[in-house]
Amino acid sequence: MEFRAFLLKYAEIGIKGRNRYLFEDALVEQIRYALRRCEGEFSVRKEQGRIYADVISASYDYDEVIENLKRVFGLSHICPMVQLEDEGFEKLEEEITAYMDEAYEDKHLTFKVDARRARKNYPKTSMEINCDLGEVLLTAFPEMKVDVHKPDVMLHVEIREHIYVYSIVIPGPGGMPVGTAGKAMLLLSGGIDSPVAGYMIAKRGVQIDAVYFHAPPYTSERAKQKVVDLAKAVSRYAGEIRLHVINFTDIQMYIYDKCPHDELTIIMRRYMMRIAEHLAKESGCTGLITGESIGQVASQTMKSLLVTNEVCTLPVYRPLIAFDKMDIVDIAEKIDTYETSVLPYEDCCTIFVAKHPVTKPNLQIIKKHERHLEERIEELLQKAYDTAEIITVSADR
C-alpha cells in the first residue's frame, strides 16, 4: 500500500490558547525543513487544527519520510493515511474493506472503528459510521473480531472536506517546535553528555548555537571533526547549528603555567564559561547549555558547579544534572551520537587533567589564583575571539 498523505499530530501545542497558531506555524516550517531532506516533493498544510503533508511527486521514499518526521520536535504522532473522495457511503465501504485487506495480511485480529465527522452535513452520524463500517468488515473478514477496549487495530475514519483513513500511528518525538523558545549556546565537547544536553534543550523549542574549545597540537583535527559530526547529528533534530570553534591552546597553557595544577580544571572551565557567554551575547542567546551531571567528574560536584557558575550572568541550563550515566548513554544511542562520542580522540578538557583535581574548590582561593593571569589573559581572550572559526552545520551538509 502506498500512502500519499500523512496526518501529523501535536499534543502540547494544543493547550497554547490564543497564540497556538504561532506554534502551529513554527511546526509547519520545521516539517517542511525535514521533508526537504527527503526524495520527492511534498505540500504541508494546516487545516482545522490538523497538519497534513501530501505527496505531490510521482514517487518518494516512505521510510526516509518517516525517519525525518520522527525527528521533528512538536510532533506527537505520525499517521500515514489514505485520502478518499466522498463518492457515497457504499463506495466508502468498498474502500475501507480494500484498505483492511491490503494493510493486514493476517486477519486474525481485533479492531475498532473510530469515526469523526467534522463535516456535520454528512448523512450519517459518527456512531452510525462506526456501526455500519464495523458490520461490513465483520462480513468481509469473519476471522476478525471487534474489541472496543483494547483492539489490535484502531481504524480511524475522518469525514472532512475529503475522507481520511488511517490505522498506523507512529510515535513522534514530542516536545515543542525548535525556535519557539529562544536561543541558547551549547558548550559542545567530543563526549557523550553535551550532545544529549543539546538535544534535550532543543526538544523544548530552543534554537541551538554551539561552541567547541580546540587545543592544537594537543587535540587533533580528527577531534575537531568528531565534534562537527556530533553537531551534525544533533542538527537532525535541532535544525541548523552555528558551531564556534575557539582555539583554546594559549589560554590553557597560560593557566597551566600560572595556576595550581589541582585547580586547572576548575579555572579552565571558568574561562570556557566566560568565552561561551561572550559568544552567546553576541549571537543573541539568552542562556548557556552544558552536559554536566552532579558528581560525574571532579568539575561537576556541587561545590565545583557553584564556582563555575559564578562567572556567568546568563542562566546555565543543565538538563542532565540528575541523570545517571546509563540514562545519558541510552539517549545518546537513541539519537545516534553515542558511537561518534566514544571515538578515541581527546578533547582539551582531558589533556591536562591533574592526578588529584580539587573537588571542593573555594571560590575566594580560586579568584586569588586567577589574579596570576591578569598580565596576559585579556589579550589571550581577545585573540581567541578574533581567530574563532564559525562552521554552519546542518543535516544536509
Residue pairs with C-beta under 8 A, 6 or more apart in sequence:
1 82
1 99
1 102
1 103
2 62
3 55
3 62
3 80
3 81
3 82
4 54
4 55
4 82
4 83
5 52
5 53
5 54
5 55
5 80
5 81
5 82
5 83
5 164
6 52
6 53
6 54
6 65
6 69
6 78
6 79
6 80
6 81
7 50
7 51
7 52
7 78
7 79
7 81
7 158
7 164
7 166
8 31
8 50
8 51
8 52
8 53
8 69
8 75
8 77
8 78
8 79
8 172
9 50
9 51
9 75
9 76
9 77
9 78
9 79
9 172
10 23
10 24
10 27
10 51
10 74
10 75
10 76
11 76
11 174
12 74
12 76
12 174
12 175
12 176
13 20
13 23
13 24
13 27
13 74
13 176
13 177
14 20
14 49
16 22
16 23
22 180
23 74
23 176
23 177
23 180
24 46
24 51
25 46
26 74
26 177
26 178
26 179
26 180
26 205
27 51
27 72
27 74
27 75
27 177
28 44
28 45
28 46
28 51
29 177
30 72
30 73
30 74
30 177
30 178
30 179
30 239
31 44
31 51
31 53
31 69
31 72
31 75
32 42
32 44
33 239
34 68
34 69
34 71
34 72
35 42
35 44
35 53
35 65
35 68
35 69
36 396
37 64
37 68
37 395
37 396
38 60
38 61
38 64
38 65
38 68
39 59
39 60
39 61
39 64
40 55
40 57
40 59
40 60
40 61
40 65
41 55
41 56
41 57
41 60
42 53
42 54
42 55
42 56
42 57
42 60
42 65
43 53
43 54
43 56
44 51
44 52
44 53
44 54
45 51
45 52
45 54
46 52
47 160
47 161
48 118
48 160
53 65
53 69
54 83
62 80
66 78
66 80
66 170
69 75
69 78
69 172
70 78
70 170
70 171
70 172
70 173
71 173
71 236
71 237
72 172
72 173
72 177
73 173
73 174
73 175
73 176
73 177
73 178
73 202
73 203
73 205
73 237
74 172
74 174
74 175
74 176
74 177
74 205
75 172
75 173
75 174
76 171
76 172
76 174
77 169
77 170
77 171
77 172
78 169
78 170
78 171
78 172
79 156
79 166
79 168
79 169
79 170
80 166
80 168
80 170
81 164
81 165
81 166
82 95
82 99
82 164
82 165
82 166
83 162
83 163
83 164
84 92
84 95
84 162
84 163
84 164
84 165
85 162
85 163
86 92
86 122
86 159
86 162
86 163
89 123
89 124
89 132
92 133
92 157
92 163
93 132
93 133
93 136
95 165
96 133
96 136
96 137
96 155
96 157
96 165
97 136
97 137
97 140
99 165
99 167
100 111
100 137
100 140
100 141
100 144
100 153
100 155
101 140
101 141
103 167
103 168
104 153
107 141
107 143
107 144
108 143
108 144
109 144
109 145
109 151
109 152
109 153
110 144
110 145
110 146
110 147
110 150
110 151
110 152
110 153
111 134
111 137
111 144
111 145
111 146
111 147
111 151
111 152
111 153
111 154
111 155
112 134
112 146
112 147
112 148
112 151
112 153
112 154
112 155
113 129
113 130
113 133
113 134
113 137
113 155
113 157
114 130
114 154
114 155
114 156
114 157
115 126
115 127
115 129
115 130
115 133
115 156
115 157
115 158
115 159
116 126
116 156
116 157
116 158
116 159
117 124
117 125
117 126
117 129
117 159
118 158
118 159
118 160
119 159
119 160
119 161
122 159
124 132
129 157
129 159
133 155
133 157
134 146
137 144
137 155
138 144
138 146
153 167
154 167
154 169
155 165
155 167
156 164
156 165
156 166
156 167
157 163
157 164
157 165
158 164
158 165
173 203
173 237
174 203
175 202
175 203
175 204
175 205
176 203
176 204
176 205
177 205
178 202
178 205
178 206
178 207
178 237
178 238
178 239
179 205
179 207
179 239
180 205
181 204
181 205
181 206
182 206
182 207
182 285
182 286
182 287
183 206
183 207
183 208
183 209
183 283
183 284
183 285
183 286
184 201
184 206
184 207
184 208
184 209
184 280
184 285
184 286
184 287
184 288
184 289
184 317
185 209
185 210
185 211
185 276
185 277
185 279
185 280
185 283
185 285
185 287
185 288
185 289
186 194
186 197
186 198
186 201
186 208
186 209
186 210
186 211
186 288
186 289
186 290
187 194
187 210
187 211
187 272
187 273
187 276
187 288
187 289
187 290
187 291
188 194
188 195
188 198
188 210
188 211
188 212
188 227
188 230
188 231
188 243
189 212
189 213
189 227
189 291
189 347
189 349
190 223
190 226
190 227
190 230
190 341
190 343
190 345
190 346
190 347
191 291
191 341
191 347
192 291
192 325
192 328
192 329
192 332
192 337
192 338
192 341
192 342
193 291
193 292
193 293
193 296
193 320
193 328
194 230
194 289
194 290
194 291
195 230
195 231
195 233
195 234
195 291
195 332
195 335
195 337
195 341
196 291
196 319
196 320
196 328
196 331
196 332
196 335
196 337
197 289
197 290
197 291
197 317
197 318
197 319
197 320
198 208
198 210
198 234
198 238
198 289
199 234
199 237
199 238
199 331
199 335
199 337
200 319
200 320
200 331
201 208
201 289
201 317
201 319
202 208
202 234
202 237
202 238
202 239
203 237
206 289
207 238
207 239
208 234
208 238
208 239
208 241
208 289
209 241
209 242
209 243
209 244
209 279
209 280
209 283
209 285
210 231
210 241
210 242
210 243
210 244
211 243
211 244
211 245
211 246
211 275
211 276
211 279
212 224
212 227
212 243
212 244
212 245
212 246
213 246
213 248
213 272
213 275
213 347
213 348
213 349
214 223
214 224
214 245
214 246
214 247
214 248
214 249
214 348
215 247
215 248
215 249
215 252
215 347
215 348
215 351
216 247
216 249
217 249
218 249
218 252
218 346
218 348
218 351
218 352
219 345
219 346
219 347
219 348
219 351
220 345
222 343
222 345
223 345
223 346
223 347
224 245
226 340
226 343
226 345
227 243
227 347
228 243
228 391
228 393
229 340
230 337
230 340
230 341
231 241
231 243
231 391
231 393
232 393
232 394
232 395
232 397
233 335
233 336
233 337
233 340
234 241
234 335
234 337
235 241
235 393
235 394
235 395
236 335
236 395
237 335
239 394
240 392
240 393
240 394
241 392
241 393
241 394
242 283
242 390
242 391
242 392
242 393
243 390
243 391
243 392
243 393
244 279
244 388
244 389
244 390
245 388
245 389
245 390
245 391
246 275
246 279
246 384
246 388
247 384
247 387
247 388
248 272
248 348
248 384
249 348
250 380
250 383
250 384
251 268
251 271
251 377
251 380
251 381
251 384
252 268
252 348
252 351
252 352
254 373
254 376
254 377
254 380
255 264
255 267
255 268
255 271
255 373
256 264
256 352
258 372
258 373
259 267
259 369
259 370
259 372
259 373
260 369
261 354
262 354
262 356
262 357
262 358
263 357
263 358
263 361
263 365
263 366
263 369
264 352
264 353
264 354
264 357
265 298
265 299
265 349
265 353
265 354
265 357
266 299
266 304
266 307
266 308
266 357
266 358
266 361
266 366
267 366
267 369
267 370
268 348
268 349
268 352
269 299
269 304
269 308
269 349
270 307
270 308
270 310
270 311
270 366
270 370
271 377
271 381
273 288
273 308
273 309
273 311
273 312
273 316
274 311
274 312
274 381
275 381
275 384
275 385
276 288
277 288
277 311
277 312
277 313
277 314
278 381
278 385
279 285
279 385
279 388
280 286
280 287
280 288
280 314
281 314
285 314
286 314
286 315
287 314
287 315
287 316
287 317
288 312
288 314
288 315
288 316
288 317
289 316
289 317
289 318
289 319
290 316
290 317
290 318
291 318
291 320
291 328
292 299
292 300
292 305
292 318
292 320
292 321
293 300
293 318
293 320
293 321
293 322
293 323
293 324
293 325
293 328
294 300
294 301
294 302
294 305
294 321
294 322
295 301
296 325
298 304
298 357
298 358
298 359
299 308
299 357
301 359
301 360
303 359
303 360
303 361
304 358
304 359
304 360
304 361
305 318
306 363
307 361
307 363
307 366
309 316
310 363
320 327
320 328
329 338
332 338
332 341
